């Protein structure tokens, strides 16, 4: 990495490298927490220097009316001990100033502080709220030692600005084979119940994972999901081949309106839970095994396509006939929208286990919910979205894509042509009687 890169950019690069290793998120949480603490403290230090000098890095004093004499003169490494272990920071050095710079965050010789770690935790868990960060520091260190409001605001605002830029970016260059849709609920307004945050992610035609969209929703209604998908379309996202979601009626309606040509797959894990909820506890294990056996295609010598869809559909009907007399409600749930359970079988076999459910993001959503339970309610909608986006955006760096065989590529190509690029229908021309036309010309015109 170039020497002139700022320390904060170096830390961000290390975080990106950590997620790019492909290790499961639980294994790297400790490293993520340490680097996150280092990033926030480093950003606070640099923001203090910017405020002290009255100008940004590389900005000339003549262009800033509030500039002070002096300039940056490199960095000096300092180590701060926290309960998560030692954290090394690049403390800015200044020269040519008329008064000495003293960090309000660290003072002159601070080498151990739990308040800095509190700042990291409060900023992350409490949705990057400026007021909460200030209150936490004031409580831990006293009013005189608290970070200035402008410094905290600059740190928090940077994350929010990143989210808003991401949320408004163009999607013309993204072509998806698979689009996953899901929602998670968070309490973000006082006196209101938990409200959904709508999320979209997918797998591109190159087999790479892509975090596509995130937005608040006024319930999981058809209107909320339609507005969400319409925004993605307006920003250039074309129709995927397959859309995977749970069975929420409003979401299904929105999918069929926004992307009518795409196949629609209902999450098999959600449907399994729905079915088992209507089965007595003593029989759930048997019914669960029978349910997953329906979709076991490893021993079948049938390629993906309509024939495989028909075969699995027949299995579903057979299971409904077997258990229907004893558990009619459960089997009614199983057969409702049965076509939605088998749409993925038209895609390459090597992708089946990844695209037959929408739980791809459940672990990350679960981690986000666990963090927000600490405070009960987030400070507001913007803070909630900033927090959820920050978690998912970092986690997406470690998501796995899919590998596709040559047969799979051909199947995807054929599926795309049949669904999204069907050949134009050729209509026979109507022959017109002409005294100048020969019989042969008349035959060609009516053929």
C-alpha positions in Angstrom: 0.0 0.0 0.0 1.4 3.5 -0.8 3.2 5.3 2.0 1.0 8.4 1.6 -2.2 6.5 2.4 -3.7 7.7 5.6 -3.7 5.5 8.7 -7.5 5.2 8.7 -7.4 4.0 5.1 -4.8 1.4 6.0 -7.0 0.0 8.8 -10.0 -0.1 6.4 -7.8 -2.1 4.0 -6.9 -4.5 6.7 -10.5 -5.0 7.6 -11.4 -5.7 3.9 -8.5 -8.2 3.7 -9.9 -9.9 6.8 -13.3 -10.4 5.3 -11.8 -11.4 2.0 -10.1 -14.5 3.6 -13.4 -16.3 3.4 -13.4 -17.4 7.0 -16.7 -17.8 8.9 -17.7 -14.6 10.6 -17.7 -16.0 14.2 -14.0 -16.9 13.7 -13.0 -13.3 12.9 -15.2 -11.4 15.2 -12.4 -10.8 17.7 -10.1 -9.4 15.0 -13.0 -7.3 13.6 -13.7 -5.8 17.0 -10.0 -5.0 17.5 -9.7 -3.4 14.1 -13.0 -1.6 14.5 -11.8 -0.1 17.8 -8.5 0.9 16.1 -10.3 2.5 13.1 -12.7 4.6 15.3 -9.9 5.8 17.6 -7.6 6.6 14.7 -10.4 8.5 13.0 -11.1 10.4 16.2 -7.4 11.5 16.4 -7.3 12.6 12.8 -10.6 14.5 13.2 -9.2 16.3 16.2 -6.1 17.4 14.2 -8.3 18.6 11.4 -10.3 20.7 13.8 -7.2 22.1 15.5 -5.6 23.2 12.2 -8.9 24.3 10.7 -8.2 22.4 7.4 -8.2 18.9 6.0 -5.2 16.8 5.1 -3.3 18.3 2.1 -5.6 21.4 2.2 -3.6 24.7 1.9 -4.0 27.2 4.7 -4.8 30.0 2.1 -8.0 28.2 1.0 -9.4 28.0 4.6 -10.4 31.1 6.4 -10.2 29.4 9.9 -6.8 27.9 9.4 -4.2 28.1 12.1 -0.4 28.3 11.5 1.3 24.9 11.4 1.2 21.7 9.4 1.1 18.0 9.8 4.5 16.3 10.2 3.9 12.6 10.0 2.9 10.2 12.8 4.2 8.6 15.9 3.1 5.1 17.0 1.5 4.9 20.4 0.0 1.8 22.0 -3.3 2.0 24.0 -4.2 -1.0 26.2 -7.9 -2.0 26.1 -9.7 -5.0 27.5 -9.6 -6.4 24.0 -5.8 -6.2 23.9 -3.3 -3.5 22.9 -4.2 -1.2 20.0 -1.5 0.6 18.1 -2.4 4.0 16.8 -0.6 6.5 14.5 -0.6 9.7 16.6 -0.3 12.8 14.3 2.7 15.1 14.8 2.5 18.8 14.1 5.1 21.5 13.4 5.1 25.3 13.1 2.1 25.8 15.4 1.8 28.8 17.7 0.3 26.6 20.5 0.8 22.9 21.4 -1.8 20.4 20.2 -3.2 18.2 22.9 -5.7 15.5 22.1 -8.8 15.8 24.2 -9.4 12.1 23.6 -6.0 10.9 24.8 -4.4 13.8 26.7 -0.7 13.9 26.8 0.3 10.4 28.0 -2.8 8.2 28.1 -1.8 4.6 27.4 -4.7 2.7 29.0 -8.4 3.6 28.7 -11.7 1.7 28.9 -13.6 4.9 27.8 -12.2 4.5 24.3 -13.5 1.0 24.1 -16.8 2.3 25.4 -16.8 4.8 22.6 -16.4 2.0 20.1 -19.1 -0.2 21.6 -21.5 2.7 22.0 -21.0 3.9 18.5 -21.6 0.5 17.1 -24.4 -0.9 19.2 -26.3 2.4 19.7 -26.5 3.0 16.0 -23.7 5.6 15.7 -25.7 8.2 17.7 -23.7 11.4 18.4 -25.6 12.1 21.6 -25.1 8.6 23.0 -21.4 8.6 22.3 -21.0 11.9 24.0 -23.0 10.8 27.0 -21.0 7.6 27.3 -17.7 9.4 27.3 -18.9 12.1 29.7 -20.0 9.4 32.1 -16.7 7.5 31.9 -14.2 10.3 31.9 -16.1 13.4 33.0 -17.2 16.4 31.1 -13.7 17.8 30.8 -12.3 14.7 29.1 -15.1 14.1 26.6 -14.5 14.3 22.9 -15.7 17.5 21.3 -19.1 17.4 19.6 -17.6 18.2 16.2 -15.2 15.3 16.4 -17.9 12.8 17.3 -20.2 14.2 14.7 -17.5 13.9 12.0 -16.9 10.2 12.8 -20.6 9.3 12.9 -21.5 11.4 9.9 -18.8 9.6 7.8 -20.6 6.3 8.3 -24.0 7.7 7.5 -22.6 9.5 4.3 -21.1 6.1 3.2 -24.5 4.5 3.6 -26.4 7.2 1.7 -23.9 7.1 -1.2 -24.2 3.3 -1.3 -28.0 3.4 -1.2 -28.2 5.8 -4.2 -25.6 4.2 -6.4 -26.5 3.0 -9.9 -27.0 -0.7 -10.5 -26.7 -0.8 -14.3 -23.5 -2.8 -14.2 -25.0 -5.5 -11.9 -26.5 -8.6 -13.7 -27.9 -11.2 -11.3 -28.7 -14.8 -11.8 -30.2 -15.0 -8.3 -31.8 -12.4 -6.1 -32.5 -13.0 -2.4 -35.1 -10.9 -0.5 -35.7 -10.8 3.3 -36.5 -8.5 6.1 -35.5 -8.2 9.8 -37.3 -6.2 12.4 -35.8 -3.5 14.7 -37.3 -1.0 17.1 -36.3 2.4 15.8 -39.1 4.8 16.7 -40.3 5.7 20.3 -43.7 4.2 21.2 -43.7 2.1 18.1 -43.4 -1.7 17.6 -40.5 -3.2 15.8 -40.4 -2.3 12.1 -38.8 -4.1 9.2 -35.6 -3.3 7.4 -35.9 -4.7 3.8 -32.7 -6.2 2.3 -31.7 -7.5 -1.1 -28.6 -9.4 -2.0 -27.7 -11.7 -4.9 -25.3 -13.7 -6.9 -24.1 -12.3 -10.2 -23.6 -14.0 -13.5 -19.9 -14.3 -12.6 -20.9 -16.3 -9.5 -19.9 -13.5 -7.1 -22.1 -12.4 -4.1 -23.4 -8.8 -4.2 -25.1 -6.8 -1.5 -27.8 -5.0 -3.5 -30.2 -2.9 -1.4 -31.3 -1.9 2.1 -34.2 0.3 3.1 -36.8 0.8 5.8 -40.3 -0.6 5.3 -43.7 0.3 6.8 -44.5 -3.3 7.4 -43.9 -6.2 5.0 -46.8 -5.1 2.8 -47.0 -5.3 -0.9 -46.7 -1.5 -1.1 -43.5 -1.5 0.9 -41.8 -4.3 -1.1 -43.1 -2.8 -4.4 -41.5 0.6 -3.6 -38.3 -1.2 -2.6 -38.0 -3.2 -5.8 -39.1 -0.3 -7.9 -36.2 1.7 -6.5 -33.8 -1.1 -7.5 -35.3 -1.2 -11.0 -35.1 2.6 -11.3 -31.4 2.5 -10.5 -30.8 0.0 -13.3 -31.2 -3.5 -11.8 -32.4 -5.9 -14.4 -34.5 -9.0 -13.9 -32.7 -12.0 -12.3 -33.5 -15.5 -13.3 -34.7 -16.6 -9.9 -35.9 -14.7 -6.9 -35.8 -16.4 -3.5 -37.9 -15.2 -0.6 -40.2 -16.4 2.2 -43.9 -16.8 1.8 -45.1 -13.3 2.9 -48.1 -12.5 0.7 -47.1 -8.9 0.2 -43.6 -9.8 -0.9 -44.8 -12.4 -3.4 -47.2 -9.8 -4.9 -44.4 -7.3 -5.2 -42.1 -9.8 -6.9 -44.7 -10.7 -9.5 -45.3 -7.1 -10.3 -41.7 -5.9 -10.4 -40.1 -8.9 -12.1 -42.9 -10.9 -13.7 -40.5 -12.8 -16.0 -38.3 -14.2 -13.2 -38.9 -17.6 -11.6 -40.0 -17.4 -7.9 -38.7 -19.7 -5.3 -40.1 -20.0 -1.8 -37.6 -20.6 1.0 -37.7 -24.3 1.8 -36.5 -23.6 5.3 -39.3 -21.2 6.0 -41.8 -23.6 4.6 -40.5 -26.5 6.7 -40.9 -24.4 9.8 -44.5 -23.5 8.8 -45.3 -27.2 8.2 -43.7 -28.4 11.5 -45.6 -25.7 13.5 -48.8 -27.6 12.7 -47.4 -31.1 13.7 -47.3 -32.5 17.2 -43.9 -32.5 18.8 -43.7 -36.3 18.9 -44.0 -36.5 15.1 -42.0 -33.5 14.0 -38.8 -35.4 13.5 -40.4 -38.0 11.2 -42.2 -35.3 9.1 -39.1 -33.2 8.9 -37.1 -36.1 7.5 -39.8 -36.9 5.0 -40.0 -33.2 4.0 -36.3 -32.9 3.2 -36.3 -36.3 1.5 -38.7 -34.7 -1.1 -35.9 -32.5 -2.4 -33.1 -35.1 -2.4 -32.1 -35.4 -6.1 -28.6 -36.8 -5.7 -29.5 -40.3 -6.9 -31.7 -39.1 -9.7 -30.4 -39.4 -13.3 -32.5 -36.4 -14.4 -30.9 -33.1 -15.4 -32.4 -29.8 -14.1 -35.5 -28.8 -15.9 -39.2 -29.3 -16.3 -39.0 -33.1 -15.8 -37.2 -32.8 -12.5 -39.7 -30.2 -11.4 -42.5 -32.6 -12.3 -41.0 -35.5 -10.4 -40.4 -33.5 -7.2 -43.9 -32.1 -7.5 -45.3 -35.6 -7.6 -43.3 -36.4 -4.4 -44.9 -33.4 -2.7 -48.4 -34.7 -3.7 -47.5 -38.2 -2.4 -46.4 -36.9 1.0 -49.6 -34.8 1.2 -51.7 -37.9 0.5 -49.8 -39.9 3.1 -50.0 -37.4 6.0 -53.1 -35.5 4.9 -55.7 -37.6 6.8 -53.8 -37.1 10.1 -52.4 -33.6 9.7 -54.6 -31.8 7.2 -53.6 -28.3 8.2 -49.9 -29.1 7.8 -50.3 -30.8 4.4 -52.5 -27.9 3.2 -49.6 -25.6 4.1 -47.2 -27.9 2.3 -49.1 -27.9 -1.0 -50.1 -24.3 -1.0 -48.0 -22.6 -3.8 -46.3 -25.9 -4.4 -44.9 -24.6 -7.7 -42.9 -22.1 -5.6 -41.1 -25.0 -3.9 -39.6 -26.5 -7.0 -38.6 -23.4 -9.2 -34.9 -23.8 -8.3 -34.8 -27.2 -9.9 -34.6 -25.5 -13.3 -31.2 -24.1 -12.4 -27.8 -25.9 -12.3 -27.6 -28.7 -9.9 -24.4 -27.4 -8.3 -26.4 -24.3 -7.1 -29.4 -26.1 -5.7 -28.4 -26.1 -2.0 -27.6 -22.4 -2.1 -30.6 -21.1 -3.9 -33.4 -23.1 -2.4 -33.6 -21.0 0.8 -33.3 -17.3 1.7 -31.3 -17.9 5.0 -28.1 -16.8 3.3 -28.1 -13.6 5.4 -29.8 -14.9 8.6 -26.6 -15.3 10.6 -25.6 -11.7 10.0 -29.1 -10.4 10.7 -29.1 -12.4 13.9 -25.8 -10.9 15.0 -27.3 -7.4 14.3 -30.4 -8.1 16.3 -28.3 -9.5 19.2 -26.4 -6.2 19.4 -29.5 -4.1 19.3 -31.1 -6.0 22.1 -28.7 -4.4 24.5 -30.4 -1.1 24.2 -33.9 -2.2 23.3 -34.6 0.7 20.8 -32.2 2.4 18.4 -32.0 6.2 18.4 -33.8 6.6 15.1 -34.3 5.3 11.6 -31.1 6.8 10.2 -29.0 5.2 13.1 -30.7 1.9 12.6 -30.0 1.8 8.9 -26.5 2.9 9.3 -25.8 0.2 11.9 -27.5 -2.6 9.8 -25.8 -1.5 6.6 -22.4 -1.3 8.3 -22.7 -4.8 9.6 -24.0 -6.3 6.3 -21.6 -4.3 4.1 -18.6 -5.6 6.1 -19.9 -9.1 6.3 -20.6 -9.2 2.5 -16.9 -9.1 1.9 -16.7 -12.6 3.2 -19.8 -14.1 1.6 -19.2 -17.0 -0.7 -20.3 -17.1 -4.3 -21.0 -20.1 -6.5 -19.0 -22.2 -8.8 -20.6 -23.2 -12.1 -19.7 -26.1 -14.4 -19.7 -25.8 -18.2 -23.1 -27.6 -18.2 -24.4 -25.2 -15.6 -23.3 -22.2 -17.7 -25.2 -23.6 -20.7 -28.3 -24.2 -18.5 -28.2 -20.7 -17.2 -27.7 -19.3 -20.7 -30.7 -21.3 -22.0 -32.8 -20.3 -19.0 -32.0 -16.6 -19.5 -33.0 -16.8 -23.2 -36.3 -18.6 -22.5 -37.3 -16.4 -19.5 -35.9 -13.0 -20.3 -34.9 -13.0 -24.0 -37.5 -15.1 -25.8 -37.3 -15.0 -29.6 -39.9 -12.9 -31.3 -43.0 -14.7 -32.5 -43.1 -15.0 -36.2 -46.6 -14.3 -37.6 -47.4 -15.6 -41.1 -48.0 -12.8 -43.7 -51.4 -12.6 -45.2 -51.4 -13.0 -48.9 -53.0 -10.3 -51.0 -54.5 -11.0 -54.4 -52.5 -9.2 -57.1 -53.0 -9.5 -60.8 -49.3 -9.0 -61.3 -48.3 -11.7 -58.8 -47.4 -15.2 -60.1 -48.8 -18.3 -58.5 -45.4 -19.1 -57.0 -45.2 -15.7 -55.3 -48.7 -16.2 -53.9 -47.6 -19.6 -52.4 -44.5 -18.0 -50.7 -46.7 -15.2 -49.3 -49.1 -17.6 -47.6 -46.5 -20.2 -46.5 
